[in-house]
Amino acid sequence: MDYGLEDRTVVITGAGSGNGRAVATAFADARAHVCVTDRDADAARAVAAELGARGQSAEDYELDVTNHGQIECVRDAITTSR
């Protein structure tokens, strides 16, 4: 099914495990570019690598949503890379 998400970028917080990982996978399956973010950088990296190995577009970022400065850095990195 085409959800019109191809070439769209989505940012999923807590995507290193659990529901966040499931949501990131669903968006990747819908052909969106997924920014996998999590406080656990290794978990985010692993999920992005798994999606990439499936031929899907993903990148990872370490992100603690309680840290405003980190949110701004990730936002800036995403907007300049896309």
Protein Blocks (a to p, Z undefined) as FASTA:
>chain_A
ZZhlgoiacddehklgcjllmmmmmmmmnopacddddfblmlmmmmmmmmmmnopacddd
dddfklmklmmmmmmmmmmmZZ
